[in-house]
Amino acid sequence: MGRLLAMLGATALVSACAATEPEGKLDPAEAEAAINELFTAQGERVLMQASDSAAAPSTATGAPVGPDGQPLVGVQTSDGLIWMTQAQLDQFIAQKRIEAAALARRVNAYGTQPAGGAQAVAASATEATPAQPARAAIPGGFDRYVAPGLKFSIGPRDFLNADGSFDCVLTFDDGPHHSNDATIYDILDAKGIRATFFFLGEQVQANPTTALTAVNRGHEVGYHSWDHKNLRAESRETVAEDFRRGMGAFTALGLQPAFFRPPFGNYNAGILEEAATYGLTTVNWTNDSLDWQIKDAEGIVQRVLSLSAPGDIVLLHSIHERTVEALPAIIDGLRERGCRFTSLETWVARATS
């Protein structure tokens, strides 16, 4: 990426817009409009293209252009005005969104961050078993990230019941797995729990009997994309095709999901709109097990229980055998802490009543 992107990586984006002057400040309103335009329903674009604009020629109007003739965009940062191609601007903003999404996954719906703050987060990312987070005081409402299309009428505290118990939901992503999901069904039956499974369309097509069994045994099924690509980095056309193909696999079996969970929890306006056209409510999570990162069942159990709180939506992945191994202890531990397992449909109804 060269000196340009190295500088971008160390600075914060303040404003950006199509360049009309080679020097000077950018109009904040125009800059904000330009940024918003990149993230409309057309979807985000992540383009791995870069060029050094330090010695770029200018157009007749004075706006610089890159070596390939593309007009450059001015970005006002804490280090001053920097020029880049539109592709570089797209990439830079996409990277900032990725960083924001990563932070959203570390800071849960209650505003809790792992003990020690950002340094502890960075350190734990390299450990087989991340440091256990410490829960802060629970604020009054859920973060919009949990369910961006819902209008919450209550917060986590309001999920406490008179007897001291609280509602929570178990969710499983990335199935149906050819063998793990059947084992999970048995565990849930033995524990008397109904859960929500966010299935991938290609896996529904590959394992139709396992997918149907989830519903036949009383569980909810939700849509989790066709093949788990990062839809937020795709065009609106690609997003539409994903839903068409993936939801087609569901409807071919007579499955009618009510909920959608975007891969990696990443969404934008276009993705939310596409989900809504299929009658799907987008729901992420509040309690991330990190079972894709933690390599042993005990660590997964400790992580989930340490985050336990009223109104939890627990994120698990059925494709990992260690998750299946951890599941009985997770259920028992959550119940000891007061969890009363409900369906996601019931959770949404209560959160928006």
TORKOL-4160 file (C-alpha; in steps of 0.2 Angstrom, whole numbers, padded with zeros to 4 digits, m for minus):
353
<pt num="1" X="0000" Y="0000" Z="0000"/>
<pt num="2" X="0015" Y="0011" Z="0002"/>
<pt num="3" X="0017" Y="0027" Z="0012"/>
<pt num="4" X="m0001" Y="0033" Z="0009"/>
<pt num="5" X="m0010" Y="0018" Z="0017"/>
<pt num="6" X="0003" Y="0017" Z="0031"/>
<pt num="7" X="m0002" Y="0035" Z="0035"/>
<pt num="8" X="m0021" Y="0031" Z="0033"/>
<pt num="9" X="m0019" Y="0016" Z="0045"/>
<pt num="10" X="m0012" Y="0028" Z="0059"/>
<pt num="11" X="m0025" Y="0042" Z="0057"/>
<pt num="12" X="m0044" Y="0044" Z="0060"/>
<pt num="13" X="m0055" Y="0048" Z="0046"/>
<pt num="14" X="m0064" Y="0065" Z="0049"/>
<pt num="15" X="m0072" Y="0069" Z="0033"/>
<pt num="16" X="m0071" Y="0064" Z="0014"/>
<pt num="17" X="m0078" Y="0070" Z="m0002"/>
<pt num="18" X="m0075" Y="0072" Z="m0020"/>
<pt num="19" X="m0060" Y="0084" Z="m0022"/>
<pt num="20" X="m0064" Y="0101" Z="m0029"/>
<pt num="21" X="m0049" Y="0110" Z="m0023"/>
<pt num="22" X="m0031" Y="0103" Z="m0022"/>
<pt num="23" X="m0028" Y="0111" Z="m0005"/>
<pt num="24" X="m0038" Y="0117" Z="0010"/>
<pt num="25" X="m0052" Y="0111" Z="0021"/>
<pt num="26" X="m0067" Y="0101" Z="0015"/>
<pt num="27" X="m0085" Y="0106" Z="0018"/>
<pt num="28" X="m0091" Y="0095" Z="0032"/>
<pt num="29" X="m0109" Y="0093" Z="0025"/>
<pt num="30" X="m0102" Y="0088" Z="0008"/>
<pt num="31" X="m0090" Y="0076" Z="0016"/>
<pt num="32" X="m0103" Y="0068" Z="0026"/>
<pt num="33" X="m0114" Y="0066" Z="0011"/>
<pt num="34" X="m0100" Y="0058" Z="0001"/>
<pt num="35" X="m0097" Y="0045" Z="0015"/>
<pt num="36" X="m0115" Y="0041" Z="0017"/>
<pt num="37" X="m0117" Y="0038" Z="m0001"/>
<pt num="38" X="m0104" Y="0024" Z="0000"/>
<pt num="39" X="m0114" Y="0015" Z="0012"/>
<pt num="40" X="m0132" Y="0016" Z="0004"/>
<pt num="41" X="m0142" Y="0001" Z="0000"/>
<pt num="42" X="m0130" Y="m0003" Z="m0015"/>
<pt num="43" X="m0118" Y="m0011" Z="m0002"/>
<pt num="44" X="m0100" Y="m0008" Z="0003"/>
<pt num="45" X="m0086" Y="m0011" Z="m0009"/>
<pt num="46" X="m0069" Y="m0018" Z="m0003"/>
<pt num="47" X="m0057" Y="m0015" Z="m0018"/>
<pt num="48" X="m0039" Y="m0020" Z="m0015"/>
<pt num="49" X="m0032" Y="m0006" Z="m0026"/>
<pt num="50" X="m0019" Y="0007" Z="m0022"/>
<pt num="51" X="m0008" Y="0020" Z="m0030"/>
<pt num="52" X="0003" Y="0034" Z="m0023"/>
<pt num="53" X="m0004" Y="0051" Z="m0026"/>
<pt num="54" X="0011" Y="0061" Z="m0020"/>
<pt num="55" X="0016" Y="0067" Z="m0037"/>
<pt num="56" X="m0001" Y="0065" Z="m0046"/>
<pt num="57" X="m0005" Y="0077" Z="m0060"/>
<pt num="58" X="m0020" Y="0088" Z="m0059"/>
<pt num="59" X="m0036" Y="0090" Z="m0070"/>
<pt num="60" X="m0040" Y="0107" Z="m0078"/>
<pt num="61" X="m0051" Y="0111" Z="m0063"/>
<pt num="62" X="m0036" Y="0109" Z="m0051"/>
<pt num="63" X="m0042" Y="0092" Z="m0044"/>
<pt num="64" X="m0027" Y="0079" Z="m0044"/>
<pt num="65" X="m0029" Y="0063" Z="m0053"/>
<pt num="66" X="m0020" Y="0046" Z="m0050"/>
<pt num="67" X="m0008" Y="0038" Z="m0062"/>
<pt num="68" X="m0022" Y="0028" Z="m0070"/>
<pt num="69" X="m0032" Y="0044" Z="m0073"/>
<pt num="70" X="m0044" Y="0042" Z="m0059"/>
<pt num="71" X="m0049" Y="0058" Z="m0050"/>
<pt num="72" X="m0043" Y="0058" Z="m0032"/>
<pt num="73" X="m0053" Y="0060" Z="m0017"/>
<pt num="74" X="m0048" Y="0072" Z="m0003"/>
<pt num="75" X="m0048" Y="0065" Z="0015"/>
<pt num="76" X="m0046" Y="0077" Z="0030"/>
<pt num="77" X="m0037" Y="0067" Z="0044"/>
<pt num="78" X="m0029" Y="0072" Z="0060"/>
<pt num="79" X="m0012" Y="0073" Z="0049"/>
<pt num="80" X="m0020" Y="0085" Z="0036"/>
<pt num="81" X="m0028" Y="0083" Z="0019"/>
<pt num="82" X="m0023" Y="0067" Z="0010"/>
<pt num="83" X="m0027" Y="0062" Z="m0008"/>
<pt num="84" X="m0032" Y="0045" Z="m0013"/>
<pt num="85" X="m0042" Y="0036" Z="m0027"/>
<pt num="86" X="m0060" Y="0031" Z="m0024"/>
<pt num="87" X="m0054" Y="0013" Z="m0023"/>
<pt num="88" X="m0042" Y="0018" Z="m0009"/>
<pt num="89" X="m0056" Y="0027" Z="0000"/>
<pt num="90" X="m0068" Y="0013" Z="m0001"/>
<pt num="91" X="m0054" Y="0001" Z="0006"/>
<pt num="92" X="m0050" Y="0013" Z="0020"/>
<pt num="93" X="m0068" Y="0015" Z="0025"/>
<pt num="94" X="m0071" Y="m0003" Z="0024"/>
<pt num="95" X="m0056" Y="m0007" Z="0035"/>
<pt num="96" X="m0063" Y="0006" Z="0048"/>
<pt num="97" X="m0080" Y="m0003" Z="0047"/>
<pt num="98" X="m0071" Y="m0020" Z="0050"/>
<pt num="99" X="m0062" Y="m0013" Z="0065"/>
<pt num="100" X="m0079" Y="m0006" Z="0072"/>
<pt num="101" X="m0087" Y="m0023" Z="0069"/>
<pt num="102" X="m0073" Y="m0031" Z="0078"/>
<pt num="103" X="m0075" Y="m0019" Z="0093"/>
<pt num="104" X="m0094" Y="m0022" Z="0093"/>
<pt num="105" X="m0091" Y="m0041" Z="0095"/>
<pt num="106" X="m0079" Y="m0038" Z="0109"/>
<pt num="107" X="m0091" Y="m0025" Z="0118"/>
<pt num="108" X="m0107" Y="m0034" Z="0121"/>
<pt num="109" X="m0125" Y="m0027" Z="0121"/>
<pt num="110" X="m0122" Y="m0022" Z="0139"/>
<pt num="111" X="m0107" Y="m0011" Z="0135"/>
<pt num="112" X="m0095" Y="m0023" Z="0143"/>
<pt num="113" X="m0077" Y="m0025" Z="0137"/>
<pt num="114" X="m0065" Y="m0038" Z="0143"/>
<pt num="115" X="m0055" Y="m0033" Z="0159"/>
<pt num="116" X="m0040" Y="m0022" Z="0156"/>
<pt num="117" X="m0048" Y="m0013" Z="0141"/>
<pt num="118" X="m0041" Y="m0012" Z="0123"/>
<pt num="119" X="m0024" Y="m0019" Z="0129"/>
<pt num="120" X="m0032" Y="m0034" Z="0136"/>
<pt num="121" X="m0042" Y="m0037" Z="0120"/>
<pt num="122" X="m0026" Y="m0036" Z="0110"/>
<pt num="123" X="m0017" Y="m0048" Z="0121"/>
<pt num="124" X="m0031" Y="m0061" Z="0123"/>
<pt num="125" X="m0033" Y="m0062" Z="0104"/>
<pt num="126" X="m0017" Y="m0071" Z="0103"/>
<pt num="127" X="m0021" Y="m0083" Z="0117"/>
<pt num="128" X="m0029" Y="m0100" Z="0115"/>
<pt num="129" X="m0041" Y="m0096" Z="0128"/>
<pt num="130" X="m0045" Y="m0077" Z="0129"/>
<pt num="131" X="m0045" Y="m0069" Z="0146"/>
<pt num="132" X="m0062" Y="m0069" Z="0155"/>
<pt num="133" X="m0071" Y="m0053" Z="0153"/>
<pt num="134" X="m0078" Y="m0044" Z="0168"/>
<pt num="135" X="m0096" Y="m0038" Z="0167"/>
<pt num="136" X="m0099" Y="m0019" Z="0171"/>
<pt num="137" X="m0116" Y="m0012" Z="0177"/>
<pt num="138" X="m0129" Y="m0016" Z="0165"/>
<pt num="139" X="m0136" Y="0000" Z="0157"/>
<pt num="140" X="m0154" Y="0003" Z="0153"/>
<pt num="141" X="m0155" Y="m0003" Z="0135"/>
<pt num="142" X="m0149" Y="m0015" Z="0122"/>
<pt num="143" X="m0136" Y="m0010" Z="0109"/>
<pt num="144" X="m0144" Y="m0007" Z="0092"/>
<pt num="145" X="m0131" Y="m0020" Z="0085"/>
<pt num="146" X="m0141" Y="m0034" Z="0093"/>
<pt num="147" X="m0156" Y="m0031" Z="0082"/>
<pt num="148" X="m0155" Y="m0016" Z="0071"/>
<pt num="149" X="m0173" Y="m0017" Z="0065"/>
<pt num="150" X="m0181" Y="m0019" Z="0081"/>
<pt num="151" X="m0188" Y="m0005" Z="0092"/>
<pt num="152" X="m0184" Y="m0011" Z="0110"/>
<pt num="153" X="m0196" Y="m0006" Z="0123"/>
<pt num="154" X="m0186" Y="m0014" Z="0138"/>
<pt num="155" X="m0168" Y="m0017" Z="0142"/>
<pt num="156" X="m0158" Y="m0031" Z="0150"/>
<pt num="157" X="m0164" Y="m0028" Z="0168"/>
<pt num="158" X="m0182" Y="m0030" Z="0162"/>
<pt num="159" X="m0179" Y="m0048" Z="0157"/>
<pt num="160" X="m0178" Y="m0052" Z="0176"/>
<pt num="161" X="m0193" Y="m0061" Z="0182"/>
<pt num="162" X="m0201" Y="m0060" Z="0199"/>
<pt num="163" X="m0194" Y="m0076" Z="0205"/>
<pt num="164" X="m0176" Y="m0070" Z="0201"/>
<pt num="165" X="m0174" Y="m0080" Z="0185"/>
<pt num="166" X="m0171" Y="m0071" Z="0168"/>
<pt num="167" X="m0175" Y="m0075" Z="0150"/>
<pt num="168" X="m0161" Y="m0081" Z="0138"/>
<pt num="169" X="m0159" Y="m0089" Z="0121"/>
<pt num="170" X="m0147" Y="m0102" Z="0114"/>
<pt num="171" X="m0143" Y="m0100" Z="0096"/>
<pt num="172" X="m0132" Y="m0110" Z="0085"/>
<pt num="173" X="m0124" Y="m0104" Z="0068"/>
<pt num="174" X="m0117" Y="m0112" Z="0053"/>
<pt num="175" X="m0127" Y="m0129" Z="0052"/>
<pt num="176" X="m0135" Y="m0140" Z="0049"/>
<pt num="177" X="m0119" Y="m0150" Z="0052"/>
<pt num="178" X="m0121" Y="m0168" Z="0046"/>
<pt num="179" X="m0118" Y="m0176" Z="0063"/>
<pt num="180" X="m0116" Y="m0162" Z="0077"/>
<pt num="181" X="m0133" Y="m0155" Z="0075"/>
<pt num="182" X="m0142" Y="m0172" Z="0078"/>
<pt num="183" X="m0131" Y="m0173" Z="0094"/>
<pt num="184" X="m0136" Y="m0156" Z="0099"/>
<pt num="185" X="m0155" Y="m0160" Z="0097"/>
<pt num="186" X="m0153" Y="m0174" Z="0108"/>
<pt num="187" X="m0144" Y="m0164" Z="0122"/>
<pt num="188" X="m0158" Y="m0150" Z="0120"/>
<pt num="189" X="m0172" Y="m0163" Z="0121"/>
<pt num="190" X="m0164" Y="m0171" Z="0137"/>
<pt num="191" X="m0163" Y="m0153" Z="0145"/>
<pt num="192" X="m0180" Y="m0148" Z="0140"/>
<pt num="193" X="m0174" Y="m0133" Z="0129"/>
<pt num="194" X="m0179" Y="m0126" Z="0113"/>
<pt num="195" X="m0166" Y="m0116" Z="0103"/>
<pt num="196" X="m0164" Y="m0107" Z="0087"/>
<pt num="197" X="m0153" Y="m0113" Z="0073"/>
<pt num="198" X="m0146" Y="m0101" Z="0060"/>
<pt num="199" X="m0143" Y="m0112" Z="0045"/>
<pt num="200" X="m0133" Y="m0109" Z="0029"/>
<pt num="201" X="m0143" Y="m0112" Z="0013"/>
<pt num="202" X="m0129" Y="m0123" Z="0006"/>
<pt num="203" X="m0129" Y="m0134" Z="0021"/>
<pt num="204" X="m0148" Y="m0135" Z="0021"/>
<pt num="205" X="m0147" Y="m0141" Z="0003"/>
<pt num="206" X="m0133" Y="m0153" Z="0008"/>
<pt num="207" X="m0142" Y="m0160" Z="0024"/>
<pt num="208" X="m0160" Y="m0158" Z="0022"/>
<pt num="209" X="m0166" Y="m0171" Z="0034"/>
<pt num="210" X="m0155" Y="m0163" Z="0048"/>
<pt num="211" X="m0163" Y="m0146" Z="0044"/>
<pt num="212" X="m0181" Y="m0153" Z="0045"/>
<pt num="213" X="m0177" Y="m0162" Z="0061"/>
<pt num="214" X="m0174" Y="m0146" Z="0070"/>
<pt num="215" X="m0191" Y="m0140" Z="0066"/>
<pt num="216" X="m0199" Y="m0157" Z="0069"/>
<pt num="217" X="m0191" Y="m0157" Z="0087"/>
<pt num="218" X="m0198" Y="m0140" Z="0091"/>
<pt num="219" X="m0183" Y="m0128" Z="0087"/>
<pt num="220" X="m0183" Y="m0112" Z="0077"/>
<pt num="221" X="m0173" Y="m0110" Z="0061"/>
<pt num="222" X="m0166" Y="m0094" Z="0055"/>
<pt num="223" X="m0157" Y="m0089" Z="0039"/>
<pt num="224" X="m0138" Y="m0086" Z="0040"/>
<pt num="225" X="m0134" Y="m0083" Z="0021"/>
<pt num="226" X="m0130" Y="m0096" Z="0008"/>
<pt num="227" X="m0112" Y="m0099" Z="0011"/>
<pt num="228" X="m0106" Y="m0087" Z="0025"/>
<pt num="229" X="m0098" Y="m0074" Z="0014"/>
<pt num="230" X="m0096" Y="m0057" Z="0022"/>
<pt num="231" X="m0111" Y="m0049" Z="0014"/>
<pt num="232" X="m0107" Y="m0032" Z="0019"/>
<pt num="233" X="m0092" Y="m0032" Z="0008"/>
<pt num="234" X="m0103" Y="m0037" Z="m0007"/>
<pt num="235" X="m0113" Y="m0027" Z="m0020"/>
<pt num="236" X="m0132" Y="m0026" Z="m0018"/>
<pt num="237" X="m0134" Y="m0038" Z="m0032"/>
<pt num="238" X="m0123" Y="m0051" Z="m0024"/>
<pt num="239" X="m0133" Y="m0049" Z="m0008"/>
<pt num="240" X="m0150" Y="m0051" Z="m0017"/>
<pt num="241" X="m0143" Y="m0067" Z="m0026"/>
<pt num="242" X="m0137" Y="m0074" Z="m0009"/>
<pt num="243" X="m0155" Y="m0072" Z="m0002"/>
<pt num="244" X="m0163" Y="m0079" Z="m0017"/>
<pt num="245" X="m0152" Y="m0094" Z="m0018"/>
<pt num="246" X="m0151" Y="m0097" Z="0001"/>
<pt num="247" X="m0170" Y="m0094" Z="0005"/>
<pt num="248" X="m0174" Y="m0105" Z="m0010"/>
<pt num="249" X="m0166" Y="m0120" Z="m0001"/>
<pt num="250" X="m0176" Y="m0116" Z="0014"/>
<pt num="251" X="m0193" Y="m0114" Z="0005"/>
<pt num="252" X="m0189" Y="m0130" Z="m0005"/>
<pt num="253" X="m0191" Y="m0140" Z="0011"/>
<pt num="254" X="m0206" Y="m0130" Z="0017"/>
<pt num="255" X="m0195" Y="m0120" Z="0030"/>
<pt num="256" X="m0201" Y="m0102" Z="0033"/>
<pt num="257" X="m0188" Y="m0094" Z="0045"/>
<pt num="258" X="m0193" Y="m0078" Z="0054"/>
<pt num="259" X="m0175" Y="m0072" Z="0058"/>
<pt num="260" X="m0159" Y="m0068" Z="0049"/>
<pt num="261" X="m0142" Y="m0067" Z="0057"/>
<pt num="262" X="m0129" Y="m0059" Z="0045"/>
<pt num="263" X="m0112" Y="m0068" Z="0044"/>
<pt num="264" X="m0099" Y="m0061" Z="0056"/>
<pt num="265" X="m0114" Y="m0050" Z="0063"/>
<pt num="266" X="m0110" Y="m0038" Z="0049"/>
<pt num="267" X="m0124" Y="m0028" Z="0040"/>
<pt num="268" X="m0128" Y="m0012" Z="0031"/>
<pt num="269" X="m0144" Y="m0004" Z="0025"/>
<pt num="270" X="m0145" Y="m0015" Z="0010"/>
<pt num="271" X="m0143" Y="m0031" Z="0019"/>
<pt num="272" X="m0157" Y="m0026" Z="0031"/>
<pt num="273" X="m0168" Y="m0021" Z="0017"/>
<pt num="274" X="m0165" Y="m0037" Z="0008"/>
<pt num="275" X="m0169" Y="m0047" Z="0024"/>
<pt num="276" X="m0185" Y="m0037" Z="0026"/>
<pt num="277" X="m0191" Y="m0042" Z="0009"/>
<pt num="278" X="m0191" Y="m0060" Z="0014"/>
<pt num="279" X="m0200" Y="m0056" Z="0031"/>
<pt num="280" X="m0184" Y="m0059" Z="0041"/>
<pt num="281" X="m0180" Y="m0049" Z="0057"/>
<pt num="282" X="m0161" Y="m0047" Z="0059"/>
<pt num="283" X="m0155" Y="m0053" Z="0076"/>
<pt num="284" X="m0136" Y="m0054" Z="0081"/>
<pt num="285" X="m0131" Y="m0059" Z="0099"/>
<pt num="286" X="m0127" Y="m0052" Z="0116"/>
<pt num="287" X="m0116" Y="m0066" Z="0123"/>
<pt num="288" X="m0102" Y="m0072" Z="0111"/>
<pt num="289" X="m0095" Y="m0089" Z="0116"/>
<pt num="290" X="m0080" Y="m0087" Z="0104"/>
<pt num="291" X="m0081" Y="m0105" Z="0102"/>
<pt num="292" X="m0072" Y="m0103" Z="0085"/>
<pt num="293" X="m0057" Y="m0096" Z="0094"/>
<pt num="294" X="m0057" Y="m0105" Z="0111"/>
<pt num="295" X="m0050" Y="m0123" Z="0107"/>
<pt num="296" X="m0057" Y="m0132" Z="0122"/>
<pt num="297" X="m0074" Y="m0136" Z="0129"/>
<pt num="298" X="m0070" Y="m0129" Z="0147"/>
<pt num="299" X="m0064" Y="m0113" Z="0140"/>
<pt num="300" X="m0080" Y="m0111" Z="0130"/>
<pt num="301" X="m0090" Y="m0114" Z="0146"/>
<pt num="302" X="m0081" Y="m0102" Z="0156"/>
<pt num="303" X="m0082" Y="m0088" Z="0143"/>
<pt num="304" X="m0101" Y="m0090" Z="0141"/>
<pt num="305" X="m0105" Y="m0091" Z="0160"/>
<pt num="306" X="m0094" Y="m0076" Z="0164"/>
<pt num="307" X="m0104" Y="m0066" Z="0152"/>
<pt num="308" X="m0121" Y="m0072" Z="0158"/>
<pt num="309" X="m0134" Y="m0059" Z="0161"/>
<pt num="310" X="m0153" Y="m0056" Z="0159"/>
<pt num="311" X="m0159" Y="m0056" Z="0142"/>
<pt num="312" X="m0144" Y="m0065" Z="0134"/>
<pt num="313" X="m0144" Y="m0071" Z="0117"/>
<pt num="314" X="m0130" Y="m0084" Z="0117"/>
<pt num="315" X="m0120" Y="m0087" Z="0101"/>
<pt num="316" X="m0113" Y="m0104" Z="0098"/>
<pt num="317" X="m0108" Y="m0114" Z="0082"/>
<pt num="318" X="m0114" Y="m0131" Z="0079"/>
<pt num="319" X="m0099" Y="m0135" Z="0067"/>
<pt num="320" X="m0087" Y="m0137" Z="0082"/>
<pt num="321" X="m0086" Y="m0153" Z="0092"/>
<pt num="322" X="m0079" Y="m0144" Z="0107"/>
<pt num="323" X="m0095" Y="m0134" Z="0107"/>
<pt num="324" X="m0106" Y="m0149" Z="0107"/>
<pt num="325" X="m0095" Y="m0156" Z="0121"/>
<pt num="326" X="m0097" Y="m0139" Z="0131"/>
<pt num="327" X="m0116" Y="m0138" Z="0128"/>
<pt num="328" X="m0122" Y="m0148" Z="0144"/>
<pt num="329" X="m0111" Y="m0138" Z="0156"/>
<pt num="330" X="m0116" Y="m0122" Z="0147"/>
<pt num="331" X="m0135" Y="m0126" Z="0150"/>
<pt num="332" X="m0132" Y="m0132" Z="0168"/>
<pt num="333" X="m0121" Y="m0117" Z="0172"/>
<pt num="334" X="m0134" Y="m0104" Z="0164"/>
<pt num="335" X="m0148" Y="m0112" Z="0174"/>
<pt num="336" X="m0139" Y="m0111" Z="0190"/>
<pt num="337" X="m0136" Y="m0092" Z="0187"/>
<pt num="338" X="m0155" Y="m0090" Z="0184"/>
<pt num="339" X="m0157" Y="m0092" Z="0165"/>
<pt num="340" X="m0174" Y="m0098" Z="0159"/>
<pt num="341" X="m0172" Y="m0103" Z="0141"/>
<pt num="342" X="m0185" Y="m0096" Z="0129"/>
<pt num="343" X="m0187" Y="m0096" Z="0110"/>
<pt num="344" X="m0180" Y="m0081" Z="0100"/>
<pt num="345" X="m0198" Y="m0077" Z="0095"/>
<pt num="346" X="m0203" Y="m0075" Z="0113"/>
<pt num="347" X="m0187" Y="m0065" Z="0117"/>
<pt num="348" X="m0191" Y="m0053" Z="0103"/>
<pt num="349" X="m0210" Y="m0051" Z="0108"/>
<pt num="350" X="m0204" Y="m0047" Z="0126"/>
<pt num="351" X="m0191" Y="m0035" Z="0121"/>
<pt num="352" X="m0203" Y="m0025" Z="0110"/>
<pt num="353" X="m0219" Y="m0026" Z="0120"/>
